[in-house]
Amino acid sequence: METASPQRVALITGGSSGIGLALAHELAKRKFHLLLVSNQEAALRECKLDIEKKHGVSCLTYCIDLTIADAPQMVFKFCESNRLEAEILINNAGVLLFTEVVSANAEKLLSILQLHVTVPSKLSHLFGKPMVKRRSGHILNVSSISSVMPYPGISLYGPTKTYLRYFTRALRSEMKIYNVNVTCLIPGATATSLYDPNRVNLPLAMKLGIMKSPEFVARKAVSALFQRNAECIPGVLNKVIMVLIPLVPMWLIHLVHRKTDFLEKGKNTL
Ligand SMILES: NC(=O)c1ccc[n+]([C@@H]2O[C@H](COP(=O)([O-])OP(=O)(O)OC[C@H]3O[C@@H](n4cnc5c(N)ncnc54)[C@H](OP(=O)(O)O)[C@@H]3O)[C@@H](O)[C@H]2O)c1
């Protein structure tokens, strides 16, 4: 008896909003079927309907909190039981934590480490194996320009994105000999729900060119992925920032941190 061949999909974590959703549309335009993974059932349902209607591809969804133990294994099992083959894996789900480490909520502190370090590493391990076996596939890891910013206030966000950048670089070399492409997306400020709209004026920031739209970032990312580029930094300003920021001396960062109230610092009562 003949068994149907598995359905090939692009798997996107955090595919229900922001950059992940824009990547989903960009890939759907290129007729890729999708599997969106995130933790909001209603948002996933809405995205599925919209994508299927707009692009005529199939968009499957899997609702899971990726910070729970074994979440990557559960995503992998979901694909196995539904006969889905990830030809593209996009590790995009992430959160922004803007606080002093000692003031951080313990659960959030752990979740940022899981989302930016553990989950992308485990998913790359699980989905990378069949890619190696097939001698084809793409992995896109979403880092950030904060990866060159070991700064107060983003002491968890920046360094976890540094891990993701260097992990991607090393994984890329390992996978190259198996014809599997691994690319790192390094966005600068992008107008998404990562920011609190009460604190950041997103439309104004986009108008001034300080922020990019998620659609712009996704267009650049997908094109870099298929060109098999090592890294993609969307926007000229962001490319300049990536070169200049590491030159800023840490004493200056300490000074700005001490003299300004940008970060609500020194307010904990430990
Ligand atoms: N926006 C920027 O300026 C910027 C710059 C550089 C890098 N990035 C990176 O880009 C990636 C996407 O962020 P974004 O800006 O597009 O923000 P976003 O719109 O908030 O998207 C984050 C996505 O991650 C998902 N997610 C968060 N926690 C999750 C969890 N525990 N389990 C499952 N899914 C979870 C969210 O799903 P729910 O909505 O369902 O929670 C959402 O789909 C992140 O890795 C971020 O660090 C963003």
The ligand as an SDF file (V2000), in Angstrom:
LIG
                    3D

 48 52  0  0  0  0  0  0  0  0999 V2000
   10.6130   44.2340   17.3560 N   0  0  0  0  0  0  0  0  0  0  0  0
   11.9050   44.4800   17.4040 C   0  0  0  0  0  0  0  0  0  0  0  0
   12.3550   45.6480   17.4980 O   0  0  0  0  0  0  0  0  0  0  0  0
   12.8880   43.3560   17.3180 C   0  0  0  0  0  0  0  0  0  0  0  0
   14.2380   43.6730   17.0790 C   0  0  0  0  0  0  0  0  0  0  0  0
   15.1560   42.6410   17.0220 C   0  0  0  0  0  0  0  0  0  0  0  0
   14.7580   41.3290   17.2000 C   0  0  0  0  0  0  0  0  0  0  0  0
   13.4470   41.0670   17.4440 N   0  0  0  0  0  0  0  0  0  0  0  0
   13.0830   39.6590   17.6520 C   0  0  0  0  0  0  0  0  0  0  0  0
   12.0890   39.2780   16.7250 O   0  0  0  0  0  0  0  0  0  0  0  0
   11.3480   38.1760   17.2490 C   0  0  0  0  0  0  0  0  0  0  0  0
    9.8720   38.4480   17.0330 C   0  0  0  0  0  0  0  0  0  0  0  0
    9.4820   39.5510   17.8380 O   0  0  0  0  0  0  0  0  0  0  0  0
    8.4400   40.6550   17.3540 P   0  0  0  0  0  0  0  0  0  0  0  0
    9.1250   41.9490   17.3980 O   0  0  0  0  0  0  0  0  0  0  0  0
    7.7880   40.2320   16.1110 O   0  0  0  0  0  0  0  0  0  0  0  0
    7.4320   40.6600   18.5940 O   0  0  0  0  0  0  0  0  0  0  0  0
    5.9700   40.0440   18.7740 P   0  0  0  0  0  0  0  0  0  0  0  0
    5.0530   40.6180   17.7710 O   0  0  0  0  0  0  0  0  0  0  0  0
    5.6560   40.2180   20.2120 O   0  0  0  0  0  0  0  0  0  0  0  0
    6.1800   38.5070   18.4370 O   0  0  0  0  0  0  0  0  0  0  0  0
    6.6750   37.5940   19.3550 C   0  0  0  0  0  0  0  0  0  0  0  0
    6.1080   36.2530   19.0110 C   0  0  0  0  0  0  0  0  0  0  0  0
    6.6320   35.2790   19.9230 O   0  0  0  0  0  0  0  0  0  0  0  0
    5.5540   34.5350   20.4570 C   0  0  0  0  0  0  0  0  0  0  0  0
    5.7990   34.0890   21.8180 N   0  0  0  0  0  0  0  0  0  0  0  0
    6.2320   34.8400   22.8710 C   0  0  0  0  0  0  0  0  0  0  0  0
    6.3010   34.0900   23.9700 N   0  0  0  0  0  0  0  0  0  0  0  0
    5.9120   32.8380   23.6060 C   0  0  0  0  0  0  0  0  0  0  0  0
    5.7540   31.6140   24.3020 C   0  0  0  0  0  0  0  0  0  0  0  0
    6.0260   31.5180   25.6090 N   0  0  0  0  0  0  0  0  0  0  0  0
    5.3120   30.5360   23.6240 N   0  0  0  0  0  0  0  0  0  0  0  0
    5.0220   30.6250   22.3140 C   0  0  0  0  0  0  0  0  0  0  0  0
    5.1480   31.7480   21.5920 N   0  0  0  0  0  0  0  0  0  0  0  0
    5.5860   32.8420   22.2380 C   0  0  0  0  0  0  0  0  0  0  0  0
    4.3960   35.5050   20.4500 C   0  0  0  0  0  0  0  0  0  0  0  0
    3.2070   34.7670   20.4700 O   0  0  0  0  0  0  0  0  0  0  0  0
    1.9310   35.3480   21.2500 P   0  0  0  0  0  0  0  0  0  0  0  0
    1.6450   36.6790   20.6470 O   0  0  0  0  0  0  0  0  0  0  0  0
    0.9410   34.3100   20.9750 O   0  0  0  0  0  0  0  0  0  0  0  0
    2.3610   35.4410   22.6910 O   0  0  0  0  0  0  0  0  0  0  0  0
    4.5880   36.2250   19.1450 C   0  0  0  0  0  0  0  0  0  0  0  0
    4.0160   35.5170   18.0780 O   0  0  0  0  0  0  0  0  0  0  0  0
   11.7510   38.0560   18.7170 C   0  0  0  0  0  0  0  0  0  0  0  0
   12.6570   36.9950   18.8630 O   0  0  0  0  0  0  0  0  0  0  0  0
   12.4420   39.3790   19.0080 C   0  0  0  0  0  0  0  0  0  0  0  0
   13.3910   39.2770   20.0240 O   0  0  0  0  0  0  0  0  0  0  0  0
   12.5070   42.0410   17.4930 C   0  0  0  0  0  0  0  0  0  0  0  0
  1  2  1  0
  2  3  2  0
  2  4  1  0
  4  5  1  0
  4 48  2  0
  5  6  2  0
  6  7  1  0
  7  8  2  0
  8  9  1  0
  8 48  1  0
  9 10  1  0
  9 46  1  0
 10 11  1  0
 11 12  1  0
 11 44  1  0
 12 13  1  0
 13 14  1  0
 14 15  2  0
 14 16  1  0
 14 17  1  0
 17 18  1  0
 18 19  2  0
 18 20  1  0
 18 21  1  0
 21 22  1  0
 22 23  1  0
 23 24  1  0
 23 42  1  0
 24 25  1  0
 25 26  1  0
 25 36  1  0
 26 27  1  0
 26 35  1  0
 27 28  2  0
 28 29  1  0
 29 30  1  0
 29 35  2  0
 30 31  1  0
 30 32  2  0
 32 33  1  0
 33 34  2  0
 34 35  1  0
 36 37  1  0
 36 42  1  0
 37 38  1  0
 38 39  2  0
 38 40  1  0
 38 41  1  0
 42 43  1  0
 44 45  1  0
 44 46  1  0
 46 47  1  0
M  CHG  2   8   1  16  -1
M  END
$$$$
